[in-house]
Amino acid sequence: MITDKTTIKEEARAIAQQLREWRRHLHQYPELSFQEYETSQFVARKLREFGNISVQTNIAKTGVVGTLSSGSGPTIAIRADMDALPILEQSDHTYRSKRSGVMHACGHDAHTAILLGIAKIFSDRSKEGRLAGTIKFLFQPAEEDTDEEGLSGAPRMIQEGILEDVEKVIALHVCPWHPVGVIQVNDGYSMANVDVFHAKIIGSGGHGGYPHMTNDPIWILGSVLQAFYGLVSRRISPLDTAAASIGMVNTGTASNIIPEDVSITGTLRTYSPEAREKLIQEVENIFKISESFGGSYSFHVERGEPALKNDPELNTFLVQTAKDLYPEIQIEREPFGMGGEDFGYMTEKIPGAMFFLGCSLEDGKNRDLHTNIFDIDERCLEIGVSILAETADRLLSGKTSILLQ
């Protein structure tokens, strides 16, 4: 029985079965970025069923924002992403994807279920007069992909004003390299700036039997590649985190025709804004090598999400809250990797923090993110609910030494 003295941890335990049911429903009906129509309808319906949450739909096309307010006090937001990936699931559990070629292979079904659980807890507390301030539940579309203008769900939601009155924002991501009972945190830059470059080496084509009468762009490419793959170790400071990779090289139509140009596409990953600008400039300088061989080049960068920057003070408070709730919890402190996370757009605007929540199954299989056998130990769901909800409650009620500025 829930009373006005019940703790958030106890309330999360009380809805553990609902969390599993919500997550499994969402897992069966995954939807791609900016196509989360049924997912957003499901989320909005649940929020309205709770009874006292103001619900906005069609935010950034398919996003949902729920708001609860006591009328005064600080405003805190919690974010979850909702989209799935174009992956054919390979599993035999009863709740496997019913949509061939689409799968929740990054845990966004779990994130959505966790945020619904948090909304349920705060809805009940608000009805009992146990809410201080305002809390916003941000159900974000399209973390995995971008629209025709190259923007994902987070910047689209920001453009529509969802953070204008928010003082702090928190989130989590399920983590298959840690078991249940472990969380991973990192202060400052924790995931990468993600940029895609499109380059072209332009020469002059001709007959393969008469190469001396051409300016072979493939020949020029050899020198470009040699310079490119020595770039990070020789032109970027060892103190900066950076990676540069080429994923596509396209050219040619026949074995006896030297092409006129070669197209190269790759990714640039960095942590700091300074390293980001440095790496972009150095890669373009490499393609300028084409000119010394009598060719020319073109170079264009699509700037993706900024590096995820965790506010150290808020991070400290998240960790303390987790330890208070679960004294046995294990805290791993290290960056999250060179992947991208568009939550970085939000932490670029206001103080925010994301932690990684251990979720691996104890079956010895590598069920990594973005694989066709990805799955989670659902015991992590109520832990995620407890930590985020308790953190938000303490921030709203001032039960912390970290004062809202």
C-alpha positions as CSV (number, residue, x, y, z in Angstrom):
1,M,0.0,0.0,0.0
2,I,1.3,3.4,-1.0
3,T,1.1,6.1,1.7
4,D,2.4,9.6,2.1
5,K,5.4,8.1,3.9
6,T,6.3,5.6,1.2
7,T,9.7,6.1,-0.4
8,I,10.4,6.5,-4.1
9,K,12.4,3.3,-4.0
10,E,9.3,1.4,-2.6
11,E,7.1,3.1,-5.1
12,A,9.3,2.0,-8.0
13,R,9.3,-1.6,-6.6
14,A,5.5,-1.5,-6.5
15,I,5.3,-0.7,-10.3
16,A,8.0,-3.1,-11.3
17,Q,5.6,-5.4,-13.2
18,Q,4.1,-2.5,-15.0
19,L,7.5,-1.3,-16.1
20,R,8.2,-4.7,-17.6
21,E,4.8,-4.8,-19.4
22,W,5.3,-1.3,-20.8
23,R,8.8,-2.1,-21.9
24,R,7.8,-5.4,-23.6
25,H,4.9,-3.7,-25.4
26,L,7.2,-1.1,-26.8
27,H,9.7,-3.7,-27.7
28,Q,7.2,-5.5,-29.9
29,Y,6.2,-2.4,-31.8
30,P,9.4,-0.5,-32.6
31,E,9.4,2.6,-34.8
32,L,12.2,4.4,-36.6
33,S,13.2,8.0,-36.1
34,F,10.5,10.6,-36.6
35,Q,8.1,7.7,-37.2
36,E,7.2,7.0,-33.6
37,Y,3.5,7.5,-34.1
38,E,2.1,4.5,-32.2
39,T,4.8,4.9,-29.5
40,S,3.9,8.6,-28.9
41,Q,0.2,7.7,-28.8
42,F,0.9,5.0,-26.2
43,V,3.0,7.4,-24.1
44,A,0.4,10.2,-24.3
45,R,-2.4,7.8,-23.4
46,K,-0.6,6.5,-20.3
47,L,0.3,10.0,-19.2
48,R,-3.4,11.0,-19.5
49,E,-4.5,7.9,-17.6
50,F,-2.4,9.0,-14.7
51,G,-4.9,11.8,-14.4
52,N,-3.2,15.1,-13.6
53,I,-0.3,15.5,-16.1
54,S,-0.5,18.2,-18.8
55,V,0.3,16.5,-22.0
56,Q,1.7,18.0,-25.2
57,T,2.0,15.9,-28.4
58,N,3.5,16.4,-31.8
59,I,6.6,18.1,-30.3
60,A,9.4,17.8,-32.9
61,K,6.8,15.8,-35.0
62,T,6.4,12.8,-32.8
63,G,7.6,13.8,-29.4
64,V,5.6,14.0,-26.2
65,V,6.1,16.3,-23.2
66,G,4.3,15.8,-19.9
67,T,4.3,18.5,-17.2
68,L,3.4,18.4,-13.5
69,S,3.6,21.5,-11.4
70,S,2.8,22.6,-7.9
71,G,2.7,26.2,-9.1
72,S,6.0,27.4,-7.7
73,G,9.6,26.3,-7.3
74,P,12.3,25.1,-9.6
75,T,11.7,23.2,-12.9
76,I,13.5,20.0,-13.6
77,A,13.3,17.8,-16.8
78,I,13.9,14.1,-17.3
79,R,14.5,12.9,-20.9
80,A,14.0,9.5,-22.6
81,D,14.4,8.7,-26.3
82,M,11.8,6.6,-28.1
83,D,13.1,5.5,-31.5
84,A,14.3,2.1,-32.7
85,L,16.8,1.0,-35.3
86,P,16.6,-0.7,-38.8
87,I,17.8,-4.1,-37.5
88,L,16.3,-7.5,-37.9
89,E,15.9,-8.9,-34.4
90,Q,17.3,-12.4,-33.8
91,S,15.8,-13.7,-30.6
92,D,13.2,-16.2,-29.4
93,H,11.6,-14.4,-26.5
94,T,7.8,-13.9,-26.6
95,Y,8.0,-10.1,-26.9
96,R,10.4,-10.0,-29.9
97,S,9.7,-7.3,-32.5
98,K,6.6,-7.8,-34.6
99,R,8.0,-5.4,-37.3
100,S,10.5,-7.2,-39.5
101,G,13.7,-5.2,-39.9
102,V,13.0,-2.8,-37.0
103,M,14.2,-3.4,-33.5
104,H,14.8,-1.7,-30.2
105,A,18.5,-2.5,-30.2
106,C,19.6,0.4,-28.2
107,G,17.3,0.2,-25.2
108,H,15.0,3.1,-26.0
109,D,12.0,0.9,-25.1
110,A,13.5,0.6,-21.6
111,H,14.2,4.4,-21.4
112,T,10.6,5.1,-22.3
113,A,9.2,2.6,-19.8
114,I,11.4,4.1,-17.1
115,L,10.2,7.6,-17.7
116,L,6.6,6.5,-17.8
117,G,7.3,4.9,-14.4
118,I,8.8,8.1,-13.0
119,A,5.7,10.1,-14.4
120,K,3.4,7.6,-12.6
121,I,5.2,8.1,-9.3
122,F,5.2,11.9,-9.5
123,S,1.6,11.9,-10.6
124,D,0.6,9.9,-7.5
125,R,2.7,12.2,-5.3
126,S,1.2,15.3,-6.8
127,K,-2.3,14.1,-6.0
128,E,-1.2,13.7,-2.4
129,G,0.4,17.2,-2.3
130,R,3.9,15.8,-2.3
131,L,5.3,17.7,-5.3
132,A,7.5,20.8,-5.0
133,G,8.2,22.8,-8.2
134,T,7.6,21.6,-11.7
135,I,8.8,18.5,-13.4
136,K,8.8,17.9,-17.2
137,F,8.9,14.4,-18.8
138,L,10.6,14.7,-22.2
139,F,9.8,11.8,-24.5
140,Q,12.1,12.5,-27.4
141,P,11.9,11.2,-30.9
142,A,14.7,10.5,-33.3
143,E,17.9,10.1,-31.3
144,E,19.3,7.6,-33.8
145,D,18.7,9.5,-37.1
146,T,18.2,12.9,-38.5
147,D,15.6,14.6,-40.7
148,E,16.0,16.2,-44.2
149,E,17.8,19.1,-42.6
150,G,20.2,17.0,-40.7
151,L,18.7,17.5,-37.2
152,S,17.7,14.8,-34.7
153,G,15.0,14.9,-32.1
154,A,16.8,16.8,-29.3
155,P,17.6,20.0,-31.3
156,R,14.1,19.9,-32.8
157,M,12.5,19.8,-29.4
158,I,14.8,22.6,-28.1
159,Q,13.8,24.7,-31.1
160,E,10.2,24.3,-30.0
161,G,11.0,25.7,-26.5
162,I,10.9,22.6,-24.3
163,L,13.9,23.8,-22.2
164,E,13.0,27.5,-22.0
165,D,11.9,27.2,-18.3
166,V,14.1,24.2,-17.3
167,E,17.0,24.6,-14.9
168,K,18.5,21.1,-15.0
169,V,17.9,18.0,-17.1
170,I,18.8,14.4,-16.3
171,A,18.7,11.1,-18.2
172,L,20.1,7.6,-18.3
173,H,21.1,5.1,-20.9
174,V,21.0,1.3,-20.4
175,C,24.5,-0.2,-20.5
176,P,25.1,-3.8,-21.7
177,W,28.7,-3.9,-20.7
178,H,27.8,-3.7,-17.0
179,P,25.5,-6.0,-15.0
180,V,22.5,-4.9,-12.9
181,G,23.8,-3.1,-9.8
182,V,26.4,-1.0,-11.6
183,I,26.2,2.5,-12.9
184,Q,28.8,4.3,-15.0
185,V,29.3,8.0,-14.7
186,N,31.8,10.6,-16.0
187,D,32.3,14.3,-15.4
188,G,32.6,16.6,-18.4
189,Y,32.8,15.4,-22.0
190,S,31.6,11.8,-22.0
191,M,30.5,11.0,-25.5
192,A,31.7,12.4,-28.8
193,N,31.0,15.2,-31.2
194,V,29.9,13.4,-34.3
195,D,30.7,14.9,-37.7
196,V,30.5,13.3,-41.2
197,F,32.7,14.5,-44.0
198,H,32.1,14.2,-47.7
199,A,35.1,14.8,-49.9
200,K,36.0,14.4,-53.6
201,I,39.4,14.1,-55.3
202,I,39.0,15.5,-58.8
203,G,41.4,14.5,-61.6
204,S,40.9,13.8,-65.2
205,G,39.8,10.4,-66.5
206,G,40.7,8.5,-69.6
207,H,41.7,5.1,-71.1
208,G,43.3,2.7,-68.7
209,G,45.9,1.8,-71.4
210,Y,47.1,5.4,-71.5
211,P,47.4,6.5,-67.9
212,H,50.1,9.0,-68.7
213,M,47.4,11.0,-70.6
214,T,45.2,11.3,-67.5
215,N,45.5,12.7,-64.0
216,D,44.4,9.6,-62.1
217,P,42.4,10.5,-58.9
218,I,42.9,7.0,-57.6
219,W,46.7,7.5,-57.7
220,I,46.2,10.8,-55.8
221,L,44.0,9.0,-53.3
222,G,47.0,6.8,-52.2
223,S,48.9,9.8,-50.9
224,V,45.7,11.2,-49.3
225,L,45.0,8.0,-47.5
226,Q,48.5,7.7,-46.2
227,A,48.3,11.2,-44.7
228,F,44.8,10.7,-43.4
229,Y,45.6,7.6,-41.4
230,G,48.6,9.3,-39.7
231,L,46.5,12.3,-38.9
232,V,45.3,11.7,-35.3
233,S,48.6,10.5,-34.0
234,R,50.6,13.3,-35.6
235,R,48.4,16.4,-35.9
236,I,46.1,16.1,-32.9
237,S,47.3,16.5,-29.3
238,P,47.6,13.2,-27.4
239,L,45.7,15.0,-24.6
240,D,42.7,15.3,-26.9
241,T,40.2,12.5,-27.5
242,A,39.7,12.1,-31.3
243,A,39.1,9.5,-34.0
244,A,38.9,9.8,-37.7
245,S,37.7,7.0,-40.0
246,I,36.8,6.5,-43.7
247,G,33.7,4.4,-44.3
248,M,33.1,4.8,-48.0
249,V,35.3,5.2,-51.1
250,N,33.3,5.3,-54.4
251,T,34.6,5.6,-58.0
252,G,34.9,4.0,-61.4
253,T,32.6,2.3,-63.9
254,A,34.9,-0.2,-65.7
255,S,38.2,-1.9,-65.5
256,N,39.8,-0.1,-68.4
257,I,38.5,3.4,-67.6
258,I,40.4,5.7,-65.3
259,P,37.7,7.7,-63.5
260,E,37.5,11.5,-63.3
261,D,37.0,11.6,-59.5
262,V,36.9,9.6,-56.3
263,S,34.3,10.3,-53.5
264,I,35.3,9.7,-49.9
265,T,33.0,9.7,-46.9
266,G,34.0,9.3,-43.3
267,T,33.3,10.2,-39.7
268,L,35.2,12.5,-37.3
269,R,34.8,12.0,-33.5
270,T,36.1,14.3,-30.8
271,Y,35.4,15.4,-27.3
272,S,36.3,19.0,-26.9
273,P,35.0,21.9,-29.2
274,E,38.7,22.9,-29.8
275,A,39.6,19.4,-30.9
276,R,36.5,19.3,-33.1
277,E,37.5,22.4,-35.1
278,K,41.2,21.3,-35.2
279,L,40.3,17.9,-36.6
280,I,38.0,19.2,-39.3
281,Q,40.6,21.7,-40.5
282,E,43.4,19.1,-40.6
283,V,41.3,16.7,-42.6
284,E,40.5,19.4,-45.2
285,N,44.3,20.2,-45.3
286,I,44.9,16.6,-46.2
287,F,42.6,16.7,-49.2
288,K,44.4,19.8,-50.4
289,I,47.3,17.4,-51.2
290,S,45.3,16.8,-54.3
291,E,46.4,20.2,-55.7
292,S,50.1,19.3,-55.4
293,F,49.4,16.4,-57.8
294,G,47.7,18.6,-60.3
295,G,44.2,17.7,-59.2
296,S,41.6,19.5,-57.1
297,Y,39.2,18.6,-54.3
298,S,35.9,19.4,-52.6
299,F,35.2,19.0,-48.9
300,H,32.0,19.4,-46.9
301,V,31.2,18.5,-43.2
302,E,27.8,17.7,-41.8
303,R,28.0,18.6,-38.2
304,G,26.2,16.2,-36.0
305,E,25.4,16.1,-32.3
306,P,27.8,17.9,-29.9
307,A,29.7,16.0,-27.3
308,L,27.7,15.0,-24.3
309,K,29.0,17.1,-21.4
310,N,28.0,16.0,-17.9
311,D,27.8,18.7,-15.3
312,P,30.2,17.6,-12.5
313,E,28.1,19.0,-9.6
314,L,24.9,17.4,-10.8
315,N,26.8,14.2,-11.5
316,T,28.1,14.2,-7.9
317,F,24.6,14.5,-6.7
318,L,23.3,11.7,-8.9
319,V,26.0,9.4,-7.5
320,Q,25.2,10.3,-3.9
321,T,21.5,9.7,-4.5
322,A,22.3,6.3,-6.1
323,K,24.5,5.3,-3.1
324,D,21.8,6.5,-0.6
325,L,19.2,4.3,-2.4
326,Y,21.4,1.3,-3.0
327,P,24.4,1.3,-0.6
328,E,25.8,-1.8,-2.4
329,I,25.7,-0.2,-5.9
330,Q,29.0,-0.2,-7.8
331,I,30.1,3.1,-9.4
332,E,32.3,3.0,-12.5
333,R,33.9,6.3,-13.5
334,E,35.0,6.5,-17.1
335,P,33.9,8.1,-20.3
336,F,31.1,6.4,-22.2
337,G,33.0,6.1,-25.5
338,M,33.2,7.6,-29.0
339,G,29.5,7.1,-29.8
340,G,27.2,10.0,-30.3
341,E,24.3,11.0,-28.1
342,D,22.0,13.9,-29.0
343,F,21.3,14.5,-25.3
344,G,24.4,16.6,-25.8
345,Y,22.3,19.3,-27.4
346,M,20.4,19.6,-24.1
347,T,23.5,19.6,-21.8
348,E,24.9,22.3,-24.2
349,K,22.0,24.6,-23.3
350,I,21.5,23.9,-19.6
351,P,23.3,21.9,-16.8
352,G,22.6,18.3,-17.3
353,A,23.9,14.8,-16.7
354,M,23.4,11.3,-18.0
355,F,24.5,8.0,-16.4
356,F,24.8,4.6,-17.8
357,L,22.7,1.9,-16.1
358,G,24.0,-1.7,-16.0
359,C,21.6,-4.0,-17.7
360,S,23.5,-7.1,-19.0
361,L,21.9,-10.5,-18.9
362,E,23.8,-13.3,-17.1
363,D,23.9,-15.6,-20.1
364,G,27.5,-15.1,-21.3
365,K,26.4,-13.6,-24.6
366,N,27.7,-10.2,-25.9
367,R,24.4,-8.4,-26.3
368,D,25.9,-5.0,-27.2
369,L,24.1,-1.9,-28.3
370,H,23.0,-1.9,-31.9
371,T,23.3,-5.7,-32.3
372,N,20.4,-8.0,-33.4
373,I,20.5,-9.9,-30.1
374,F,20.5,-6.9,-27.8
375,D,18.4,-7.4,-24.7
376,I,18.4,-6.3,-21.0
377,D,18.0,-7.7,-17.6
378,E,14.7,-6.1,-16.7
379,R,15.6,-5.8,-13.0
380,C,17.4,-2.6,-14.1
381,L,14.1,-0.8,-14.8
382,E,13.1,-0.1,-11.3
383,I,16.7,0.9,-10.4
384,G,16.6,3.4,-13.2
385,V,13.2,4.7,-12.0
386,S,14.4,5.0,-8.4
387,I,17.6,6.9,-9.1
388,L,16.2,9.4,-11.6
389,A,13.0,10.0,-9.6
390,E,14.8,10.4,-6.3
391,T,17.3,12.7,-7.9
392,A,14.6,14.9,-9.4
393,D,12.6,14.9,-6.1
394,R,15.6,16.0,-4.1
395,L,16.5,18.8,-6.6
396,L,12.9,20.0,-6.6
397,S,12.5,20.0,-2.8
398,G,16.0,21.3,-2.0
399,K,17.1,18.2,-0.2
400,T,20.7,18.6,-1.4
401,S,23.8,20.6,-0.8
402,I,23.8,21.4,-4.5
403,L,21.7,24.5,-4.7
404,L,19.8,25.4,-7.9
405,Q,21.2,28.6,-9.2
